[in-house]
Amino acid sequence: MIGYLRSILRLIRFPNLLIIAATQYAMRYLVMEPLLPSSTFELQFGEFQFALLVFSTMCIAAAGYIINDYFDTQADMINKPRRVVVGIKISRRIAMILHAVLNIIGVGIGIYLAFYIKLPSLSLVFIIATGLLWFYSTNYKRQFLVGNLSVAFLTGLVPLMVVLFEIPLLNREYGQVMLRNDASFGYIFAWISAFSFFAFFTTLIREIVKDAEDFEGDMAYGMKTVPIILGAVWTKTLLVLLISGMIFMLISLLFKYIVFSVDPLDYISLIYFALCLVLPLILLAVRVLKAEDKKGYGRASSLIKVVMLAGILYSAVVFFLVNFKY
């Protein structure tokens, strides 16, 4: 029984689900709440409702992991045979039942929350996310760049969900006050969007690196991933260009909106960006250029995970700066 439960937790990528939950809670309590314009302002989306939002996101993500493994079993037997769960430790029928149940729960909660805040159109976000994950596993993953962009988009949506459900309620409660002071909550949306864009960009890089790592199995089953279509040299060139673009954007944002926008200069962010984001990205570019086999790309994939985690943890830096320094 314990072994079966472990297999289910591996199937739904439980550690990844915890990271999703931690990301959304970090956006709410480490970024949004401290950035409210006044100590008298309060977040309007209830604690219980927010917990439901996080749970809904986790359910939809878990369902996505299951359906991905369901359709990738044969390729995974070549790429990562020791990690295959569907069809070996958990039957394909049970996997599909779990997928359906998790999707129903996730989308159902999402629709309830959308109607709860009187914005039923937000229900579409959950329905579209579920549909994208299905088509990614059945079709998009086998198409050039489409699958990579789909996963990157959905990952970027994780932090953005927090602001999508909070800002409308803040506008209803404090909108008139903000207008009288010629202000808005747009700056909070901008902050969360920056985290969201970082998640999108780093996930896109990681997905291409993973495709390079899984080249052998993907090739055997006729997939049209970036490494298969472009080849090793051009894939490395694309990755280095994406990493360089990420570094350039980070440096631009750092100096334009963070370091020089406060007095005194924000040396904490400067040091954090340099050591925890820019330097690892430079090392990532080096690892990508040196990678020649599955093991080499595996090391690059592990490093991009570190960069992604560092991006999320910058929210703790924001919390410290807002509450204790500025």
N, C-alpha and C positions, 0 to 999 in steps of 0.2 A: 504493500500500500504506500509506504513512504517512498519507495523507488518510483512508483507510478506518479506520485505527486511531484517528485523532482523532475520527472520527464515533462510533465505539463508546464512546470515553471520554466524549464529550459525552452519549451516550445513557444511560450508567450514572451520570452526574453524578459523575465521578471526584473533583472537589474536595469534594463533599459526603461522599463515602465516606471521604476523608482526615480530615474533621472528625469523623465517627463514630468512626474509629479513635483519633484524638487525644483525644476525649472519654472513651472507655473507658480508655485508658492513663492519662489525668489522674486519673480516679476511683481507679484502683488505686494509682498511685505518688505522687500529690500529696495524696490525701485519706485513703484507707484505710490505707496503710502507715504514714504519720506518726502516725495516730490510734490505732495499736495501743497497748494499755495499758502495755507494757513493752518495753524494748529487746531483751529475750530472745525476744519473740514474733516469729514470722515468718508471712508470708502462706503459705497451704498449697496454693493452686491453682498448679500448676507453670507456669513461664514459657512452655513450649511449648504447654501446654493453653490458657493464656490467649490466646496468639497465635492459636490455632485458634478460640477464642470470638470474638475480634475479626474474624477473617477470615469466619467464619460470618455474623456480623451484617452485614458489608459485602456479602456475596454476596446475602443475602436483601433488603437495601435496594436493591442494584443491580437485582435481578429486579423489585422493586416499581416502580422508575423506568421500566424497560423496558415493563412491562405497562400502566403509566399512559399512557405516550406512544403505545403501540399503539392503545389505545381512544380516545385524545383527539386523534388526528391531524387530524380534520376541524375540530374546535373550535380547535385550535392554529393551523391555517392562517389563522384570523381573528385570534386573540389574539396570536400570536407567530410569524408565517410564516417568519422568518429562522432560527428555532431548530428547526424541524421536521426530524427525522432519519429517522424510520420512514416507509418508502414512498418516500423520495427518495434518501437516501444509503445507507440500509440497508434491504433488502427486508423486508416484513412476515414472511415465512417465517423468515428468519435471526433476526429480533428474537424470535420466539416460541421458536426453538430455544435462543437465548441465555438467555431467561427460564427455560425448563425446566431447562437445565443448571445455572444459578446457584442455582435453588431446590433442586435435588437435592443439590448440593454443600453449600449452607448448612444445610439441614435434616438431611442425613446427618451432618455434623460435629456439629451440635447434639445429635442423638440419641446419638452416640458419647460426647460430653462428659457428658451427663446420666447415662449408664450408668457412665462413668468415675468419677464422684463418688458413685455408688450412690444416685442420686436420679432414677430413670427418668421420674418424673412431670414433671420439668423439660423433657422432650422436647416436651411440649404447648406450651410457650412458643414454640418455633420453628415448630411446625405452625400454631398460632393466628395468629402474625405473618404467615406466608405466606398463610394463608387470608384474613386481614383485608385485606392488600394486593391480593389478587385481587378480592375483593368490593368493595373501595373503588373500584377502577378500572372494574369492570363495572356496579356498582349504587349503592354507598353515596355516591359522589361526586355523584351526581345527586339525592340526597335532602337535605332541609333539615337542616343541622348534623351529620348522621350521619357524612358523609365527613370533616368538619373534626375531629370528636372522635376518629375512628379514627386519623387521621394524628398528632394530638396525643398520643394514647395510645401509639402505636408509638414516637414520638420520646422520650417520657418513659421508655420501656422501655430505651432505649440505655444510660444510666448505671446503671439498676437491675439490668441483667443482670450487671454486675460483682459486685455484692454478693450476688445470688442464688446465684452459683456459689462464692463465697468464704466467706460466713458459716457454712454448714453444716460446712465443713471446719475452720474455726476452732473451732467448738463441739465437734467431735469431738476435736480436739487439746488444746484448752485449757479445755474446758467445766468440768471438775472444779475447776481452779484458780480460774476466775472465780466459780463457785458458793461456794467456800470463802471468797472475799472479798466475797460478796454483790454480785456484779457480773455484767454480761453485755456482749455486743457490740451491744446494741440502739442505743447512741449512734452507732456507725458506720453502722448501717442508717439511722438518722434523718438523718445528714449526707448520705448519698447520696440518700436519698428527697427531701431538700430540693432538690438539684440536679435530680432527676428531675421533681419538681413544677414547678420553674421552666421546664424544657424543655417540659413539657406545656402550661403556661399561655401561654408566649410563642409556641409553635407554633400554638396555637389562634388567637391574635390574628393571626399572620402568615397563616394559611390563609384567614381571613375577609378580610383585606386583599387577598390574592391573588385571591380570588373577585371582589372589587370591581374589581380591575384587569382581570380577564378577563370582565367583565360582558357585553360585546358578543358574544363567541363563545359563551359559555355560554347566553345568551338565545336565540341562533339555533338551538341544538341541544337546546332544551327541558330544560335542567338546572334544578334547584330549589335553587339556592344561596341563602345568606343574603341577599345584595344583591338577588337577583331576587324573593324572597318578601317581604322587609321593605321594600325600597326604600332609596334613598340616605340619607335622614334617619335612619331607625331603625337602619340598619346602622352609621352613624357613632355614634349614641347607644350602641348595644351595644358597639362597639369602645372608646369612651371609658370606659364602665362597667368593661369588662374590664381596661383599662389602669389605671384608678383602683384597682380591686381588687388588681391586681398590685403597685402602689406601696404600698398600705396593708399588704399582707402582707409585703413586703420590709422596710418600716420596723418592723413589729411583730416580725419575726424578728430583725432587727438589734439592737434594744434589749433584747428579752427573753432571747435566747440567745447573743448574741455580745458586744456592747459592754460590758454591765454584768455579764457572767458571768465576767470575768477581772479580774485586778488586776496592773498598772494597766489603766485603760480602754483598750479596743482602738480607738484613733484611726485606725489604718490601715484597718480594715474600714469605719469610719464614713465616712472620706473616699472610699474606693473605691465604696461603695454610693451615696453622694451624687452623685459625678461620673460614674461609669461605668454606673450602673443607673437611679437615680431620675431624674436630669436628662434622660438620653436618652428615658426613658419619657414624661416631661412633653412633650418636644419631639415625640415620636411622636403624642401626643394632639393637639397643635397641627396637625401635618401632616395627620392624618386629618380634622380639622375643616375644614381649608383645601382638601383634595383635591376637585377637581371633574371630573377626567378620568383617563385611563389613566396619564398621566405623573405626576400628583399621587400616585396610589396606589402607583405604582412607587417613588417616593421614600420613601414611608412603609414599603414592603416592605424597601427597602435599609436603612433605619434599624433596623427590628426585627431584622435579621440582625446588626447591630452589637451590639444589646442581648443577643442570644442568645450571641454570641461572648464578650462581657464576662462573662456568667454562667458560662461554662465556665472562663474565665481566672481567676475568683475561686479556683479550686482551687489555683493557684500562690500566691495570697495565704495560703490555709490552710497550705500546705506551709511557707512562710516563717515564719508566726506560730508554728506548732507546733515547728519545728526551731530557730529562732533567737531567738524573742522570749519564748515562754512555756514 
